[in-house]
């Protein structure tokens, strides 16, 4: 939910900037002496601009005129490029979440979780239960696991988490880092998420105390053998049979990952409800479908709002810049028309500057969007979850198309105004 304080701060900043700009213009007008205002402007010092000396520029007269105009007003050109680049960055940021969620779904439910149905037992029991589960309709394979609530302690630091016992070579439920590399659970120590290790101040090779929070309360001392960068949770992993040996228990398990035949999940879930020891189960496909439906709706709304907002910025920057240039250069453009330049050639002098501004702003805006995305991900990072920084080429392409569309709309309006330029009135205007 949007905080009222955020709305008030945004409104206050906008009003303050508008008032500051207005007062600055009024102050400059008041300070200007009447005699100075009525004096004709000093003749310009005409010489080859720096941009005109670039390779391939000297042979094109219209391009030299455009670059000369941009170099004579560097601040306006710079602000125009920055404004369009900000619009590109906003679109990139707004569509980043779609790419991130697609990556999360693929990483968590296709790469890490290969099982179709996950089953929890009321309490840890004999691993032989997996044979009973394997006889259920549609089950192709089963994989046993153990989940124990613990407190990790290292010196004065402690964190609650989960110690998960996994198969020696897991297939249905794997340990995969954010770069797609798979890790194997150890039988002699812990594989821990990097965020948990960082919170505890642990390095690979350090000993960590593991205090059990269920069953018989006791403390184990285990070495940290490796860390893995995961998106979710403060977890630690160990081979299931090794965990059972440390707990002094037999071959027990508390959860099972089932791989089922396609189209038999509904029948399998109904069969699981009839088993008395099963306390819960879920279907991966149903969870993924719900997650995608919810995220798609939210991301679509946010992306649409930010794209419209960015388009308004792009139109405002490009159109206002072109309108100001048209007002300032109407005498010059009218003179060129009288000298024999066509409407297309005259329009090219203004629209060419718009094209150069947008062409420079697009890669700059993509870089700004990449930086904004990293900053936002860093701000959203928490102990339990971290967004991956994933920006697909389609996001950059959509940002470019949105800004190009806004620029094209502005160009059409400006071109119409140039075509309607009153040559006689423009030539009568004093410079």
PLY file of the C-alpha trace (Angstrom):
ply
format ascii 1.0
element vertex 431
property float x
property float y
property float z
element edge 430
property int vertex1
property int vertex2
end_header
0.00 0.00 0.00
1.28 3.48 -0.88
2.32 5.41 2.22
0.65 8.84 2.58
3.99 10.32 3.65
5.53 9.26 0.33
2.77 11.05 -1.60
3.22 14.20 0.51
7.00 14.20 0.09
6.71 13.70 -3.69
4.17 16.50 -3.98
6.24 18.82 -1.83
9.39 18.21 -3.88
7.53 18.79 -7.16
5.97 22.04 -5.91
9.31 23.22 -4.50
11.08 22.63 -7.82
8.34 24.40 -9.78
8.37 27.41 -7.43
12.19 27.56 -7.51
12.22 27.57 -11.31
9.55 30.27 -11.48
11.29 32.48 -8.93
14.57 32.09 -10.78
12.98 33.28 -14.05
11.24 36.20 -12.31
14.47 37.18 -10.54
16.45 37.18 -13.78
13.78 39.38 -15.42
13.69 41.85 -12.52
17.48 42.17 -12.38
17.74 42.89 -16.12
18.25 46.63 -16.84
15.77 48.10 -19.41
18.59 49.60 -21.50
20.37 46.26 -21.60
17.16 44.48 -22.59
16.54 46.87 -25.51
20.08 46.62 -26.89
20.42 44.29 -29.89
22.23 41.07 -29.26
25.95 41.06 -30.07
26.82 39.32 -33.34
27.76 35.69 -32.88
31.33 34.46 -33.29
31.01 31.94 -36.07
33.63 29.26 -36.38
33.77 25.54 -36.91
32.43 23.78 -33.83
34.29 20.90 -32.24
31.63 18.36 -33.24
31.90 19.48 -36.86
35.46 18.20 -36.98
34.45 14.61 -36.35
35.21 12.14 -39.17
32.39 11.92 -41.70
30.70 15.14 -40.57
32.34 17.81 -42.75
30.79 16.44 -45.93
27.20 16.81 -44.69
26.02 20.41 -44.42
22.71 19.65 -42.60
24.52 17.47 -40.04
27.09 20.23 -39.46
24.29 22.72 -38.85
22.60 20.38 -36.37
25.79 19.64 -34.43
26.76 23.33 -34.43
23.38 24.21 -32.89
23.74 21.51 -30.22
27.26 22.63 -29.31
26.21 26.26 -28.98
23.58 25.25 -26.40
25.38 22.48 -24.49
23.26 22.67 -21.35
20.00 22.34 -23.23
21.36 19.44 -25.25
22.72 17.75 -22.13
19.46 18.15 -20.21
17.45 16.85 -23.18
19.64 13.75 -23.42
19.42 13.20 -19.66
15.64 13.55 -19.65
15.13 11.01 -22.43
17.67 8.67 -20.79
15.72 8.84 -17.53
12.57 7.84 -19.42
14.37 4.80 -20.85
15.68 3.87 -17.38
12.17 4.07 -15.88
10.79 1.66 -18.49
13.70 -0.75 -17.88
13.08 -0.62 -14.14
9.35 -1.16 -14.54
9.78 -4.26 -16.71
12.69 -5.73 -14.74
10.34 -7.43 -12.27
8.82 -9.52 -15.05
12.26 -10.80 -16.02
13.19 -11.42 -12.37
10.00 -13.37 -11.63
10.40 -15.47 -14.78
13.95 -16.29 -13.66
12.80 -17.11 -10.12
10.09 -19.45 -11.38
12.51 -21.22 -13.70
15.31 -21.46 -11.10
13.16 -22.56 -8.17
10.59 -24.80 -9.87
12.46 -26.21 -12.86
16.12 -26.33 -11.83
16.03 -26.66 -8.03
12.66 -28.37 -7.45
12.32 -31.11 -10.05
9.65 -32.98 -8.14
5.97 -32.64 -9.03
4.47 -33.20 -5.56
6.01 -32.64 -2.11
4.67 -34.52 0.91
5.16 -33.77 4.65
4.64 -36.31 7.40
3.18 -35.48 10.80
6.51 -36.44 12.37
9.73 -38.06 11.27
9.21 -41.75 10.67
10.78 -44.72 8.97
12.09 -44.05 5.48
10.25 -47.19 4.36
7.19 -44.95 3.92
8.59 -43.94 0.54
7.85 -47.46 -0.71
4.20 -46.94 0.18
4.23 -43.59 -1.61
5.90 -45.17 -4.64
2.87 -47.45 -5.07
0.45 -44.53 -5.36
-1.07 -43.89 -8.81
1.22 -42.04 -11.21
4.35 -41.96 -9.01
7.55 -42.55 -10.98
10.14 -41.98 -8.24
10.46 -40.77 -4.64
13.22 -38.98 -2.74
13.42 -38.76 1.05
14.32 -35.68 3.07
14.53 -34.48 6.65
13.82 -31.00 7.96
14.81 -29.99 11.53
14.23 -26.59 13.17
17.49 -25.42 14.75
19.37 -22.40 16.04
22.81 -21.75 14.57
25.30 -20.26 17.02
28.75 -18.84 16.34
30.29 -16.86 19.14
27.86 -14.15 20.29
25.76 -14.44 17.12
22.82 -16.77 16.63
20.09 -17.27 14.01
17.07 -19.53 13.80
16.86 -21.56 10.64
16.30 -24.96 9.13
18.75 -27.85 8.91
17.69 -29.89 5.91
18.78 -33.46 5.39
18.92 -34.37 1.71
19.75 -37.35 -0.45
23.41 -38.03 -1.07
22.97 -37.16 -4.75
19.64 -35.31 -4.88
17.67 -35.32 -8.11
14.10 -34.33 -7.19
15.16 -31.45 -4.90
18.61 -30.00 -5.43
20.90 -27.32 -4.01
21.46 -24.77 -6.79
23.00 -21.30 -6.43
21.86 -18.15 -8.24
24.33 -18.79 -11.07
22.82 -22.22 -11.78
25.64 -24.27 -10.23
24.54 -27.36 -8.32
26.08 -28.36 -4.98
26.00 -31.67 -3.12
25.19 -32.03 0.59
28.11 -33.12 2.76
28.13 -36.08 5.11
30.68 -34.49 7.47
29.66 -30.82 7.66
27.25 -28.14 6.53
26.52 -26.46 3.23
25.04 -23.10 4.22
23.47 -20.16 2.39
25.91 -17.29 2.09
23.55 -14.81 3.79
23.28 -17.03 6.86
27.05 -17.52 6.97
27.53 -13.76 6.69
25.08 -13.03 9.50
26.89 -15.50 11.74
30.34 -14.25 10.74
31.33 -17.70 9.43
33.97 -18.67 6.92
34.47 -22.03 5.27
36.23 -24.30 7.79
34.80 -22.61 10.89
32.88 -24.63 13.46
29.25 -23.71 14.15
27.04 -24.89 17.00
23.67 -26.28 15.93
21.07 -26.25 18.73
18.09 -28.51 18.05
14.70 -26.90 18.70
12.57 -30.03 18.40
12.70 -33.39 20.12
15.51 -33.82 22.61
17.21 -30.44 23.07
20.93 -30.71 22.45
23.72 -29.01 20.58
25.84 -30.33 17.72
29.13 -28.87 16.56
29.72 -29.08 12.82
32.18 -27.48 10.38
31.06 -25.21 7.56
32.27 -26.94 4.43
30.77 -24.71 1.70
28.42 -21.81 1.09
25.83 -21.41 -1.65
24.13 -18.23 -2.89
20.37 -18.85 -2.87
17.44 -16.50 -3.39
15.32 -17.67 -0.46
15.76 -18.60 3.16
18.43 -18.99 5.85
19.10 -22.68 5.40
21.82 -25.22 5.93
22.09 -28.61 4.27
23.59 -31.96 5.20
23.26 -35.49 3.89
20.11 -37.06 5.42
21.66 -40.28 6.72
24.53 -38.29 8.26
21.95 -36.07 10.02
20.16 -39.14 11.35
23.44 -40.54 12.69
24.22 -37.23 14.43
20.76 -37.29 16.02
21.19 -40.91 17.06
18.14 -42.00 15.10
17.57 -44.69 12.54
16.82 -44.29 8.86
13.99 -41.75 9.21
12.53 -39.04 7.00
9.92 -36.31 7.41
9.24 -35.25 3.83
9.26 -36.83 0.40
9.63 -35.38 -3.09
7.60 -37.28 -5.69
8.04 -37.25 -9.45
4.74 -38.16 -11.12
3.50 -38.92 -14.59
2.08 -35.98 -16.49
-1.67 -35.70 -15.99
-1.80 -37.88 -12.83
-1.15 -35.17 -10.20
-4.83 -34.72 -9.33
-5.31 -38.44 -8.78
-2.11 -38.57 -6.72
-3.16 -35.68 -4.47
-6.52 -37.33 -3.81
-4.76 -40.57 -2.86
-2.44 -38.69 -0.47
-5.43 -37.31 1.46
-6.35 -40.85 2.46
-2.96 -41.50 4.14
-3.22 -40.82 7.90
0.43 -39.87 8.45
0.49 -37.24 5.70
0.04 -33.79 7.21
0.39 -31.77 4.01
1.22 -31.85 0.32
1.30 -29.47 -2.61
1.49 -29.66 -6.37
4.29 -27.73 -8.04
2.28 -27.01 -11.18
-0.61 -25.51 -9.18
1.77 -23.37 -7.14
3.56 -22.12 -10.26
0.28 -21.31 -12.00
-1.01 -19.29 -9.04
2.30 -17.47 -8.69
2.40 -16.58 -12.38
-1.22 -15.38 -12.40
-0.70 -13.09 -9.41
2.70 -11.79 -10.47
1.65 -11.28 -14.10
-1.27 -9.09 -13.06
0.78 -6.99 -10.63
3.76 -6.64 -12.97
1.49 -5.72 -15.89
-0.13 -2.91 -13.88
3.20 -1.56 -12.64
4.84 -1.84 -16.05
1.96 -0.02 -17.74
2.00 2.85 -15.24
5.78 3.33 -15.43
5.81 3.06 -19.23
3.11 5.75 -19.50
5.00 7.89 -17.02
8.23 7.48 -19.01
6.43 8.24 -22.27
5.08 11.47 -20.79
8.62 12.43 -19.74
10.00 11.62 -23.19
7.26 13.55 -24.97
7.67 16.50 -22.62
11.43 16.65 -23.06
11.57 16.04 -26.80
8.53 18.10 -27.78
9.33 21.08 -25.56
12.92 21.11 -26.76
11.76 21.09 -30.39
9.09 23.75 -29.78
11.60 26.06 -28.08
14.07 25.52 -30.93
11.31 26.25 -33.47
10.36 29.47 -31.69
14.00 30.60 -31.49
14.91 29.66 -35.06
11.70 30.53 -36.96
13.44 33.45 -38.74
16.34 31.21 -39.72
14.07 28.40 -40.93
11.87 30.81 -42.88
14.98 32.26 -44.52
16.07 28.80 -45.60
12.64 28.15 -47.08
12.86 31.40 -49.07
16.36 30.41 -50.29
14.93 27.23 -51.80
15.11 24.61 -49.04
12.18 22.20 -49.08
9.91 21.58 -46.11
11.55 18.19 -45.56
15.04 19.73 -45.53
14.01 22.46 -43.10
12.22 19.96 -40.87
15.33 17.77 -40.91
17.32 20.48 -39.11
15.02 20.29 -36.08
14.00 16.65 -36.26
17.61 15.62 -36.87
18.56 17.17 -33.55
15.73 15.22 -31.89
17.01 12.02 -33.50
20.56 12.61 -32.28
19.32 13.34 -28.75
17.28 10.13 -28.67
20.11 8.11 -30.27
22.56 9.20 -27.56
19.97 8.82 -24.78
18.98 5.22 -25.57
22.26 3.47 -24.59
22.75 5.94 -21.74
19.24 5.19 -20.46
19.85 1.44 -20.67
22.97 1.89 -18.53
21.03 4.05 -16.07
18.26 1.44 -15.93
20.83 -1.26 -15.16
22.20 0.89 -12.33
18.73 1.69 -10.94
17.86 -2.01 -11.00
20.96 -2.94 -9.01
20.21 -0.16 -6.52
16.60 -1.31 -6.09
17.63 -4.95 -5.66
20.13 -3.91 -3.01
17.42 -1.94 -1.18
14.95 -4.87 -1.34
17.50 -7.44 -0.17
16.51 -9.12 3.09
17.51 -12.12 5.17
14.78 -14.29 3.68
14.76 -13.23 0.04
16.84 -11.55 -2.66
15.75 -10.65 -6.18
18.14 -11.76 -8.91
19.33 -9.00 -11.23
18.05 -10.29 -14.58
17.25 -7.93 -17.45
16.30 -9.64 -20.68
17.03 -8.09 -24.11
13.26 -7.77 -24.63
13.14 -5.28 -21.71
15.75 -3.05 -23.31
13.95 -3.40 -26.65
10.59 -2.44 -25.11
12.14 0.58 -23.37
13.67 1.70 -26.67
10.39 1.24 -28.56
8.40 3.14 -25.92
10.75 6.14 -26.05
11.06 6.00 -29.85
7.26 5.98 -30.10
7.05 9.03 -27.85
9.74 10.74 -29.92
7.97 9.90 -33.17
4.70 11.35 -31.87
6.51 14.53 -30.89
8.24 14.69 -34.28
4.94 14.45 -36.16
3.48 17.34 -34.18
6.59 19.49 -34.68
6.75 18.64 -38.39
3.16 19.83 -38.78
4.00 23.13 -37.07
7.02 23.59 -39.35
4.88 22.96 -42.42
2.39 25.58 -41.18
5.13 28.17 -40.54
4.08 31.65 -41.80
7.14 32.74 -43.78
6.14 36.42 -44.02
5.42 36.77 -40.29
8.59 34.90 -39.38
10.78 37.10 -41.62
9.26 40.28 -40.16
10.29 39.17 -36.66
13.33 41.02 -35.27
16.13 38.78 -34.13
0 1
1 2
2 3
3 4
4 5
5 6
6 7
7 8
8 9
9 10
10 11
11 12
12 13
13 14
14 15
15 16
16 17
17 18
18 19
19 20
20 21
21 22
22 23
23 24
24 25
25 26
26 27
27 28
28 29
29 30
30 31
31 32
32 33
33 34
34 35
35 36
36 37
37 38
38 39
39 40
40 41
41 42
42 43
43 44
44 45
45 46
46 47
47 48
48 49
49 50
50 51
51 52
52 53
53 54
54 55
55 56
56 57
57 58
58 59
59 60
60 61
61 62
62 63
63 64
64 65
65 66
66 67
67 68
68 69
69 70
70 71
71 72
72 73
73 74
74 75
75 76
76 77
77 78
78 79
79 80
80 81
81 82
82 83
83 84
84 85
85 86
86 87
87 88
88 89
89 90
90 91
91 92
92 93
93 94
94 95
95 96
96 97
97 98
98 99
99 100
100 101
101 102
102 103
103 104
104 105
105 106
106 107
107 108
108 109
109 110
110 111
111 112
112 113
113 114
114 115
115 116
116 117
117 118
118 119
119 120
120 121
121 122
122 123
123 124
124 125
125 126
126 127
127 128
128 129
129 130
130 131
131 132
132 133
133 134
134 135
135 136
136 137
137 138
138 139
139 140
140 141
141 142
142 143
143 144
144 145
145 146
146 147
147 148
148 149
149 150
150 151
151 152
152 153
153 154
154 155
155 156
156 157
157 158
158 159
159 160
160 161
161 162
162 163
163 164
164 165
165 166
166 167
167 168
168 169
169 170
170 171
171 172
172 173
173 174
174 175
175 176
176 177
177 178
178 179
179 180
180 181
181 182
182 183
183 184
184 185
185 186
186 187
187 188
188 189
189 190
190 191
191 192
192 193
193 194
194 195
195 196
196 197
197 198
198 199
199 200
200 201
201 202
202 203
203 204
204 205
205 206
206 207
207 208
208 209
209 210
210 211
211 212
212 213
213 214
214 215
215 216
216 217
217 218
218 219
219 220
220 221
221 222
222 223
223 224
224 225
225 226
226 227
227 228
228 229
229 230
230 231
231 232
232 233
233 234
234 235
235 236
236 237
237 238
238 239
239 240
240 241
241 242
242 243
243 244
244 245
245 246
246 247
247 248
248 249
249 250
250 251
251 252
252 253
253 254
254 255
255 256
256 257
257 258
258 259
259 260
260 261
261 262
262 263
263 264
264 265
265 266
266 267
267 268
268 269
269 270
270 271
271 272
272 273
273 274
274 275
275 276
276 277
277 278
278 279
279 280
280 281
281 282
282 283
283 284
284 285
285 286
286 287
287 288
288 289
289 290
290 291
291 292
292 293
293 294
294 295
295 296
296 297
297 298
298 299
299 300
300 301
301 302
302 303
303 304
304 305
305 306
306 307
307 308
308 309
309 310
310 311
311 312
312 313
313 314
314 315
315 316
316 317
317 318
318 319
319 320
320 321
321 322
322 323
323 324
324 325
325 326
326 327
327 328
328 329
329 330
330 331
331 332
332 333
333 334
334 335
335 336
336 337
337 338
338 339
339 340
340 341
341 342
342 343
343 344
344 345
345 346
346 347
347 348
348 349
349 350
350 351
351 352
352 353
353 354
354 355
355 356
356 357
357 358
358 359
359 360
360 361
361 362
362 363
363 364
364 365
365 366
366 367
367 368
368 369
369 370
370 371
371 372
372 373
373 374
374 375
375 376
376 377
377 378
378 379
379 380
380 381
381 382
382 383
383 384
384 385
385 386
386 387
387 388
388 389
389 390
390 391
391 392
392 393
393 394
394 395
395 396
396 397
397 398
398 399
399 400
400 401
401 402
402 403
403 404
404 405
405 406
406 407
407 408
408 409
409 410
410 411
411 412
412 413
413 414
414 415
415 416
416 417
417 418
418 419
419 420
420 421
421 422
422 423
423 424
424 425
425 426
426 427
427 428
428 429
429 430
